[in-house]
Amino acid sequence: AASGMGLAVSFYMLDIDARINSAEGAPPLPCDVTGHVSCSRAARSSHSAVLPGVKNAALGCLMYALVALMAVARLLTGAYWPVLLAASASFCGASASLYFLHLGLVVMRNVCPVCMAAHAINLLLWGLMLGWSEQIR
């Protein structure tokens, strides 16, 4: 369920990015509250893509899909390796969230509501994966 929420938030952020970069320009977005509470400001920033040409939201989609796939693999096989892979991926997501949280709040001085939702989901997912791996071990 947490991976599904993360996928939804990541796809929404990709949609925001597509609207901003469209030929018609971006219509007013509901997540743009003020100059310092804005998801379009985060999407326009140079920090929205850590890898050249790959948006962070796209990486989030991959991570959430991997965690969901590993949860299904665990249920189908009963093996422990999917749990380890899912926990590792969620740790990477949580670590990236802390980094992006710092960039947004300290460097850009911007609060992105969509990004904050993704950060909360990443930290929740990592906590769930830690609990799941300990419970199974």
VOBA-1610 file (N, C-alpha, C; in pm, whole numbers, padded with zeros to 5 digits, always signed):
BEGIN
Ala+00083-00119+00000Ala+00000+00000+00000Ala+00088+00127+00000Ala+00196+00124+00080Ala+00285+00240+00084Ala+00354+00261-00051Ser+00392+00151-00116Ser+00453+00163-00249Ser+00353+00220-00349Gly+00228+00181-00338Gly+00125+00234-00427Gly+00106+00384-00408Met+00106+00426-00281Met+00096+00571-00254Met+00217+00644-00311Gly+00335+00585-00294Gly+00456+00647-00347Gly+00453+00657-00499Leu+00404+00551-00565Leu+00391+00555-00710Leu+00296+00667-00753Ala+00185+00680-00684Ala+00088+00785-00719Ala+00150+00924-00704Val+00222+00947-00596Val+00285+01077-00573Val+00393+01103-00678Ser+00473+01001-00709Ser+00580+01018-00809Ser+00523+01045-00947Phe+00417+00973-00984Phe+00354+00998-01114Phe+00293+01139-01118Tyr+00238+01183-01007Tyr+00182+01318-01002Tyr+00293+01422-01022Met+00408+01399-00959Met+00521+01493-00976Met+00571+01491-01121Leu+00571+01374-01185Leu+00608+01368-01327Leu+00507+01444-01412Asp+00378+01436-01375Asp+00274+01510-01446Asp+00294+01661-01430Ile+00329+01703-01310Ile+00358+01845-01285Ile+00473+01892-01373Asp+00578+01810-01380Asp+00693+01844-01462Asp+00654+01854-01610Ala+00571+01762-01655Ala+00527+01766-01795Ala+00443+01891-01823Arg+00357+01929-01728Arg+00277+02051-01745Arg+00364+02174-01751Ile+00465+02180-01665Ile+00553+02296-01661Ile+00631+02311-01791Asn+00673+02198-01846Asn+00756+02201-01967Asn+00675+02191-02096Ser+00542+02197-02087Ser+00460+02189-02208Ser+00466+02320-02286Ala+00427+02314-02411Ala+00432+02432-02498Ala+00335+02541-02452Glu+00221+02499-02393Glu+00122+02597-02348Glu+00162+02664-02217Gly+00258+02609-02150Gly+00295+02663-02019Gly+00211+02598-01910Ala+00250+02616-01789Ala+00182+02550-01678Ala+00061+02631-01632Pro-00054+02565-01620Pro-00168+02633-01558Pro-00141+02645-01408Pro-00217+02724-01337Pro-00197+02731-01192Pro-00214+02592-01130Leu-00119+02553-01049Leu-00121+02420-00988Leu-00171+02431-00844Pro-00249+02333-00799Pro-00302+02340-00662Pro-00194+02332-00554Cys-00078+02279-00590Cys+00030+02267-00491Cys+00119+02391-00487Asp+00089+02491-00569Asp+00162+02618-00564Asp+00083+02715-00477Val+00119+02720-00350Val+00045+02801-00254Val+00102+02942-00247Thr+00233+02953-00227Thr+00302+03081-00223Thr+00434+03066-00297Gly+00514+03169-00295Gly+00645+03162-00359Gly+00739+03063-00292His+00716+03038-00163His+00803+02946-00089His+00736+02814-00055Val+00612+02795-00096Val+00541+02668-00083Val+00491+02636-00223Ser+00577+02564-00298Ser+00550+02545-00440Ser+00613+02417-00493Cys+00531+02335-00559Cys+00587+02215-00621Cys+00644+02247-00760Ser+00589+02346-00828Ser+00644+02380-00960Ser+00783+02442-00946Arg+00806+02514-00838Arg+00940+02570-00814Arg+01042+02458-00796Ala+01002+02353-00724Ala+01091+02238-00706Ala+01113+02165-00838Ala+01006+02152-00917Ala+01017+02081-01045Ala+01103+02158-01146Arg+01103+02289-01137Arg+01184+02372-01228Arg+01331+02378-01188Ser+01361+02342-01066Ser+01498+02361-01016Ser+01594+02261-01079Ser+01720+02296-01074Ser+01824+02205-01126Ser+01839+02081-01039His+01783+02085-00919His+01792+01970-00827His+01684+01866-00854Ser+01596+01889-00952Ser+01488+01795-00979Ser+01534+01672-01056Ala+01660+01671-01096Ala+01718+01556-01166Ala+01862+01538-01119Val+01884+01435-01037Val+02022+01411-00992Val+02103+01347-01102Leu+02041+01261-01180Leu+02108+01204-01296Leu+02069+01286-01418Pro+02163+01317-01505Pro+02131+01399-01622Pro+02019+01337-01706Gly+01914+01414-01726Gly+01803+01369-01809Gly+01703+01276-01741Val+01726+01242-01615Val+01635+01152-01543Val+01580+01226-01422Lys+01451+01252-01422Lys+01388+01322-01311Lys+01388+01235-01185Asn+01401+01299-01070Asn+01400+01226-00943Asn+01268+01150-00924Ala+01159+01207-00973Ala+01029+01140-00961Ala+01028+01008-01039Ala+01098+01004-01152Ala+01108+00879-01230Ala+01186+00774-01151Leu+01291+00818-01083Leu+01367+00724-00999Leu+01280+00675-00884Gly+01196+00764-00830Gly+01103+00724-00726Gly+01006+00619-00775Cys+00955+00636-00897Cys+00865+00536-00955Cys+00933+00399-00963Leu+01058+00399-01006Leu+01132+00273-01015Leu+01151+00209-00877Met+01186+00291-00778Met+01208+00238-00644Met+01080+00180-00585Tyr+00968+00254-00598Tyr+00842+00205-00543Tyr+00796+00078-00614Ala+00814+00072-00745Ala+00777-00048-00820Ala+00863-00166-00777Leu+00992-00143-00755Leu+01082-00251-00710Leu+01040-00304-00573Val+01008-00214-00481Val+00967-00257-00347Val+00837-00337-00354Ala+00743-00292-00435Ala+00616-00365-00449Ala+00640-00502-00513Leu+00724-00506-00615Leu+00756-00632-00681Leu+00824-00729-00584Met+00913-00678-00501Met+00981-00765-00405Met+00886-00815-00296Ala+00788-00735-00260Ala+00687-00780-00163Ala+00607-00896-00221Val+00570-00884-00349Val+00498-00992-00416Val+00587-01115-00429Ala+00715-01095-00463Ala+00809-01207-00475Ala+00824-01280-00341Arg+00827-01205-00234Arg+00836-01267-00100Arg+00712-01352-00073Leu+00595-01299-00106Leu+00471-01374-00082Leu+00463-01500-00168Leu+00513-01492-00290Leu+00505-01607-00380Leu+00611-01713-00354Thr+00731-01670-00316Thr+00841-01765-00301Thr+00871-01801-00156Gly+00841-01711-00064Gly+00876-01736+00076Gly+01025-01715+00104Ala+01100-01671+00002Ala+01244-01649+00019Ala+01269-01520+00095Tyr+01389-01510+00152Tyr+01424-01391+00231Tyr+01489-01282+00145Trp+01549-01319+00030Trp+01621-01220-00050Trp+01533-01105-00099Pro+01403-01129-00132Pro+01323-01012-00172Pro+01308-00909-00061Val+01304-00957+00063Val+01292-00866+00177Val+01418-00780+00187Leu+01534-00844+00170Leu+01661-00769+00176Leu+01670-00666+00064Leu+01628-00705-00056Leu+01632-00612-00168Leu+01535-00496-00147Ala+01415-00527-00098Ala+01316-00422-00072Ala+01365-00328+00039Ala+01425-00384+00144Ala+01476-00301+00253Ala+01592-00213+00204Ser+01676-00268+00118Ser+01788-00189+00063Ser+01737-00076-00025Ala+01639-00106-00110Ala+01583-00003-00197Ala+01514+00106-00115Ser+01439+00065-00012Ser+01371+00166+00071Ser+01471+00248+00152Phe+01584+00189+00190Phe+01689+00265+00258Phe+01746+00371+00163Cys+01768+00334+00038Cys+01816+00431-00062Cys+01714+00543-00080Gly+01586+00508-00085Gly+01482+00608-00099Gly+01476+00703+00020Ala+01488+00646+00141Ala+01485+00730+00262Ala+01607+00821+00268Ser+01723+00768+00230Ser+01845+00849+00229Ser+01833+00963+00128Ala+01782+00931+00009Ala+01763+01034-00093Ala+01663+01139-00044Ser+01560+01095+00026Ser+01461+01189+00078Ser+01523+01287+00176Leu+01609+01238+00263Leu+01675+01328+00358Leu+01762+01430+00284Tyr+01830+01385+00180Tyr+01912+01475+00099Tyr+01824+01580+00030Phe+01716+01536-00032Phe+01627+01629-00103Phe+01553+01720-00007Leu+01524+01671+00111Leu+01461+01755+00213Leu+01555+01870+00250His+01683+01839+00267His+01783+01941+00294His+01791+02041+00178Leu+01797+01989+00054Leu+01803+02079-00062Leu+01683+02171-00067Gly+01565+02115-00047Gly+01444+02196-00057Gly+01433+02301+00051Leu+01453+02258+00176Leu+01431+02350+00288Leu+01547+02446+00311Val+01669+02397+00299Val+01785+02480+00334Val+01843+02552+00211Val+01864+02480+00104Val+01929+02540-00013Val+01830+02625-00093Met+01714+02566-00129Met+01617+02638-00211Met+01520+02723-00130Arg+01511+02696+00001Arg+01414+02765+00088Arg+01272+02756+00031Asn+01235+02631+00000Asn+01105+02604-00061Asn+01047+02478+00003Val+00917+02480+00026Val+00846+02362+00074Val+00759+02313-00041Cys+00791+02196-00090Cys+00714+02134-00198Cys+00618+02033-00136Pro+00487+02061-00138Pro+00392+01969-00073Pro+00397+01827-00130Val+00412+01814-00260Val+00418+01681-00321Val+00547+01611-00279Cys+00656+01685-00278Cys+00784+01627-00235Cys+00778+01584-00089Met+00715+01665-00006Met+00702+01631+00137Met+00623+01501+00154Ala+00521+01483+00073Ala+00444+01358+00078Ala+00533+01241+00039Ala+00615+01258-00064Ala+00707+01151-00106Ala+00809+01122+00004His+00861+01226+00069His+00958+01204+00176His+00894+01126+00291Ala+00773+01163+00328Ala+00703+01093+00437Ala+00678+00947+00400Ile+00639+00922+00277Ile+00616+00785+00232Ile+00746+00705+00232Asn+00856+00768+00188Asn+00985+00699+00187Asn+01029+00660+00327Leu+01014+00751+00421Leu+01054+00719+00558Leu+00962+00613+00619Leu+00833+00622+00590Leu+00738+00520+00635Leu+00772+00384+00575Leu+00800+00381+00447Leu+00833+00257+00378Leu+00959+00194+00435Trp+01059+00276+00463Trp+01182+00223+00519Trp+01156+00164+00658Gly+01078+00234+00739Gly+01042+00180+00870Gly+00966+00049+00859Leu+00874+00042+00764Leu+00799-00083+00744Leu+00891-00196+00700Met+00985-00165+00612Met+01078-00268+00564Met+01169-00317+00677Leu+01211-00225+00763Leu+01294-00267+00877Leu+01215-00361+00969Gly+01092-00323+00997Gly+01009-00407+01080Gly+00979-00541+01016Trp+00955-00542+00886Trp+00926-00665+00813Trp+01045-00757+00813Ser+01165-00700+00789Ser+01285-00785+00783Ser+01318-00842+00921Glu+01295-00765+01027Glu+01320-00817+01162Glu+01217-00924+01200Gln+01094-00905+01162Gln+00988-00998+01194Gln+01012-01133+01125Ile+01058-01129+01002Ile+01078-01253+00924Ile+01204-01324+00967Arg+01306-01246+01002Arg+01435-01306+01037Arg+01418-01385+01162
//
